[in-house]
Amino acid sequence: MKKQFAIVIFLLLVSARIMAQDSLTVINDDSLITGGPDTVLLKSYASRYDPRKALLYAAVVPGMGQVYNKKYWKLPLVYGGFFGIGYAINFYQNLYKDYRVQLFYNLNNGLEDDADFNPDDPNKYTTATLRTAVDKARRERDFWVIMMGAMYLLQIVDAHVDAHLKEFDVNPNLKVSIQPSVSRDELLGQQNSLSLVFRF
């Protein structure tokens, strides 16, 4: 008996859902018209932003995905990051080349033994020290090259996610602020402080 009752309730709910969907006509993904005498057209603000376009623009020209999403304030961050990482790559590449030239000079002139090292000459290092310096400079340069690739991927992901998040409505009453706060305590007396206030 309970089983039959559950089946009847399920069928009623499914049929009510189907009848409710028949009264709506979908025009496209972001618009809908009701089937009654009054027509309501709903358009989404997010329909102007395509996440695939933002991803493609950011992949072709770094920063263009942020421009497509109208987040112009992110452009200095993107290009500043690329400039800073490029500067670090160039710095360590020059250091690597300088140390390598000095290392080859030591190897070609037979200064491999640390006993040949002249401490009074400021431009000369021991061969062991130069090998360590060359390895460290190369390792740092390679690390910053990897960071350049990560920065490129990060700005692509940022543009894609930002375009996806355009469809979410944010309550305009949401607010975070810092306000002064005064509290009185019998033990400590009056205390002045700042408080972080969240309004929902």
N, C-alpha and C positions, 0 to 999 in steps of 0.2 A: 504494500500500500504506500509506504513512504517512498519507495523507488518510483512508482508511477506518479506521485505528486511532484517529486523533484523533476521528472522529465517534463511534465506539463508546465511547471514554472519556467524551466529552461526554454521551452519552445515559445512561451508567451514573451519572454524577454528578447529572444532572438527576433521574433516577428515584429515587436515594437521597435526594435533597433532598425530593422530593414525599412519599415514604414517611415521612420523619421529621416532616413537617408534619402528616400525617394523624393521628398519635398525640396531637396537642395540640388542645384545645378552648379557644378564646378566649371568655371571658365578656364582658369589656369591654376598654377600652384599657389599663388598668393591672393587670388580673388575668388569671391563666391557670391552668388545671387540666390536669394530665397525664392521659393516658388509661389509666394502669396502675392496679393495685390501691391504691397509695398516692396520696392526693390532696394536692397542694401548692397552696396559695393564696398568691399573691404580690400584695401591695398596695403601691402606691407612696406615699411620703410626699408627693410632689408633687401627687397627685390632689386634694388639698384646695385647691390654689391654681390658679385659672384666670387666665391672663394677660389675657384679654379683660375679665374682671370687674375686675381691678386697673386696667386702662387706663380703663374706663368710670368707676369710682369716682374715680380721680384727675382725670379730665376734668370731672366734675360738681362735686366739692368737692376743691380742692387739698389734698393730704395724706391723703385717704382711701384712696388706693391703697397708701400706705406702711402705714397702719393695717391694711388688709386683708392685707398681707403680713407683718404682725406685726413691722415694723421701726419701732418707736415712737421710737427714737433719731433717726430722720430728720425727725421732725415739727418740732423746733426749727430745723433747718436750712432746711426748706421755708418755714416762716412767718417765720423770721428774714430769709431772703432776700427774701421779699415785703415785709416791713416796711422793710428797708434800701433797697430799690429804690423803694418808695413814698415814703419820706422824701426821696430824691434828686429824684424827680419833683416833689414839692411844693416843695422848696427852689428848684429852677430855674424852676418856674412862677411863684413869688412874685417872684423876681429879674427874670424876663422882664416881669411886669406893672409892677413899679416902674420899670424902665428905660424901658418904653414910655410910661408916664405922663410921665416927665421929657422924653422925646423929643417927645411931642405938645405939651408945654408950650413947649418951645423953638420948635417949628414954628409954633404958633399965635401966639406973641408976637414973631415975626420975629427970633429969635435964631439964625438959620441960619448967619450969618457968624461965623467963629471970632474976629473982632475984637471981637464983642460979649461974649465970654466974660470973666467976672470971676473971676480966680484966688483972690480973697479969700473968695468964697462957697463953702463946702465942699459944699453941696448941688447945685451947678450943674456940669454937664459940657458940653464942647463937643458940638455936634450930631453931628459925625463920630464922636466917642468913644461917644456914646449909640447911634448906629446900629450900631456894631461890638458894643457890649455887648448890645443887643437880639438881634442875630443869633446871638451866641455863646450866650446864655442859652436861646434857642429851640432851637438845635442840640443843646445838652446835654440839655434836657428831652426832645426827641424821641429822643435816643439811649437815655435811661433808660426811655422808654416801650417801645422795642424790646427792651430788656433784660428788662422785665417779661413780655413775651410769650415771650421765650426761657426765662425761669425757669419759666413755666407749662408750656411744652412739655417742658422738662428733667425736671420732677417727674413728668409723665405717662410719659415714656420710662423713667425710673428705676423706676417702679412696674411697668411692663410687663416690662422686662428682669429685674427682681428676681423676679417671679413665674415667669418662664421658667427662671431659674437654680435654682429650688428642687428641680428633679428631678436635679441633679447631686450625686453623693455626694462629700464631701470627706474625704480620709483624715485621721483624727484624729491621726495621728502627724506630720502636717505642722506645722512649727513654725518661727518666725523669732524669734530672740532676740539680744540684745546681751550679750556676755560680755567680761569683762576678759581681756586678752592680755598676756603677758610674753614678750619675745624677747631673746636675747643675741646680740651681734655683736662680733667682735674689734675692729672699727674704731670702732663707736659705743658699745659697752658695752651695758648693760641698757636696754631701752626698754619702757615701759608704754603700753598703748593699749587701745582698745575694738574688738572685732571683731563683725561682723554674721554670725550663724551660721544657715544654712538646714538644716533636717532634713527629709528626704523619707521 
